[in-house]
Amino acid sequence: MACRSPDKDSQRYVAVRRNRCGDDRPPAPAGFEQGHPNIRRLFEDFMLVEQAYHAQTGIFPMMHLVAIRKDVVRDNPWVPMSVYTAFREARRRSIERALYIDASRSPIPWRHELAAHAKSSFGNLWPYGTEGNRMTLDAVYCTRSNRGLSSQAAAGGPVCKTGSKLFPYVGQPAYSSVEGNSRMSKTASSRAYADLHEHIRALDRAGLLYRISDPINKDTEMHPLVRWQFRGGISEADRKAFLFSNVVDSKGRRYDLPVLVGAFATTPEIYRIGMNVPTIQDIGPAWENAIRNPIEPQLVDAAPCQEVVVTGRNLEGTGNGMESLPIPISTPGFDAAPYLTATCVITKDPTSGVQNMGTYRAQLKAPTRLGMMMLRNARAGGLEHWDAYHKRKERMPVAIVLGCPPIVAFQGPQKLPLGVDELTVAGGLAGGPINVVKGRTVDLIIPAEAEVVIEGFIDPEYLEPEGPFGESHGYVVLEDYNLVVEVTAITRRRDAVLSSTISQVTPSESSVMKRLAYEPMYLAHLRDVLSIRGIKKVVMHEPLTNLRRFVFLQFARGTPRTEIWRALYGTASLQAVIGKYVIAIDEDIDANNLDAVFWALGYRCNPVEDMKFVPFREPGHGPRAEDGGLESALLVDATMKHPLAGLALPKREFMENAKVLWERLGLPKLRPEIPWFGYSMGDWDEHLDANALQATRGDWPARSESYRQRRRRDIAPNTPVRQVESDD
């Protein structure tokens, strides 16, 4: 490969020409292949890279692959490998974050080539500061120097100490007073995550947002309108978030605040953007890493969520307090009132002081009063806290947060173990601390960049009727006696956007959010905690059944039955309300295709041997039985117990050739359904394969004499040939 002459900057920061292009260029390590999937990361997970980098430098890394000279990576890819491999994924993860930064804030006139490359890749937005680029180039140089690869110091290059840490510099953070945060305090202006305003802009750029300026009635039109994209035959990929800027109610009142519906998880892609990971497949590892490596929140003195504060008598009276917020009715015709749905409800253990964040519905009852349902058997933490306050006969402080930064908003539905502060896990997801501020009237810490916060106290003794409400399991629930919240403050941003979630019958925004978090969580539990061998994938059935009822476990062919049954019982026991039917299938079965599942049940499952009932299960989240009794679970092994010959469809090469012919003939557009070609299922040998190939060539008559010579007497029809010939 030809080597370019270095420009002044690469001479200064990387090394002299002969170290990059001369005969003494060190050879690549054995097995190294640039971009090979086996050399993906220097660290186990790129979020660990980001955390380590941020901890040592104060800079949240972003797009460092662009900042590394292309000629360095091209000519000596193993030299900056410690930087390149570590940040290749981090750069991809940070693209969305990078797009939030205003180009004019970070001019780098001395890096013309990099600027041109970034502009061609990411438009006119320049995502990182001068010091950040200088640090990256210095890190490349020091890595070479510390490894003995630079025989001569580059003129003007950094001073590198042998054995020093890779990133011994300090610079600017990734987020710094971006649009919409100009009133943020100095302490709160630096963060490693997007707030809701920035997330909205990201969705807009991705073509995943409808902006509706027509007047929309929040009580009768808003949720039904958004609901149609879940019940109107629109594919999942074509769903979008809705931003309503002209909100009215049935009394003719107009509201100042816009309402955002479906912005967190209407589609997996929207959820991915909110999680700020490169691909949907990275969501699971990101959660696993965040749970393993939580980061404590950072307390700030002033925050956007308290730019407007309403307390005391200003909350009271018609049109004030809760009535001033454009809260939609989720299920018009059934719901008793407008409901808060996209909530992150913060409570605190009165003994340990550890906070909890859960998603609970809240019914509007008066300007200063709400009804709140916390499900007992969900064990989400909030009701356990209330039990403690109930025993102490003390009011429980609560903060109902609406419009959190997506990284924070995703914590509520995740159902983390009791005693885990979700804000620390949000920090782990972000790769840096979540900014928090003290509540104005409650002793709780609250996400600083939230849009709206409702503070109050929950009565420790009295309960009020709450409901009916269309719940996420798809049925309307009737009135129950539930918690009473007395509102003491409403705080918000000046430019607040109120968020609401589409729930009820699945699929819904609520179910997409849970599915994308629960499936990798269950896979990690089976694979990493229980050390189940052969487990490949966990799939929760979403349409109508709302995830929790049907769980499918995909296994590699040949997995021992002992491992399959350990996984079945492990799935049923992880959470009390998930896994009424747990079904093990082979990896050739598409769990999202119930026809394929029925195929497996029909031919790979013997009910008397492969089904087990588990008694004494929680009823779970669903319509309540009149007797209030317990339920049971059914565990099913629908995997192959012995090899089969093959799937009775033409082999792949014949189907692919026929597809080309189909298209050439101008026949209707094909939409291949798995399985669409035949394959061996373990009991197919080379001799049979040769016979089949001979047939496709038209040479099948050549075997006529062979069949005649293998004739037998005194055997019954349907006797397997191998059974007879193996006895000879």
VENZI-V281687 format. One line per field, one symbol per residue. burial: I if it has 24 or more other C-alpha atoms within 12 Angstrom, else O. A space follows every 10 residues. Layout:
burial: ???
This chain:
burial: OOOOOIOOII IIIIIIIIII OOOOIOOOOO OOOIOOOOII IIIOIIIIII IIIIIOIIII IIIIIIIIII IIIIIIIIII IIIIIIIIII IIIIIIIIII IIOOOIIIOO IOOIIOOIOO OIOOIIIIII IIIIIIIIII IIIIIIOOII OOIIOOIIOI OOOOOIIIIO IIIIIIIIII IOIIIOIIII IIIIIIIIII IIIOOOOIII IOOOIIIIII IIIIIIIOII OOOOOOOOII IIIIIIIIIO OOOOIOIIII IIIIIIIIII IIIIIIIIII OIIIIIIIII IOIIIIIIOI OIIIIIIOII IOOOIOOOOI IIIIIIIIII IIOOIIIIII IIIIIIIIII OOOIIIIIII IIIIIIIIII IIIIIOOIII IIIIIIIIIO OOOOIIIIII IIIIIIIIII IIIIIIOIII IIIIIIIIII IIIIIIIIII IIIIIIIIII IIIIIIIIII OOOOOIIIII IIIIIIIOOO OIIIIIIIII IIIIIIIIII IIIIIIIIII IIIIIIIIII IIIIIIIOOI OIIIIIIIII IIIIIIIIII IIIIIIIIIO IOIIIIIIII IIIIIIIIII IIIIIIIIII IIOOOIIOOI IOOIIOOOOI IIOIOOIIII IIOOOOOOOO IIIIIIIIII IOOOOOOOOO OOOOOOOOOO OOOOOOOOOO OOOOIIOOIO OOOOOOOOOO OOOOOOOOOO OOOOOOOOOO OOOOOOOOOO OOOOOOOO
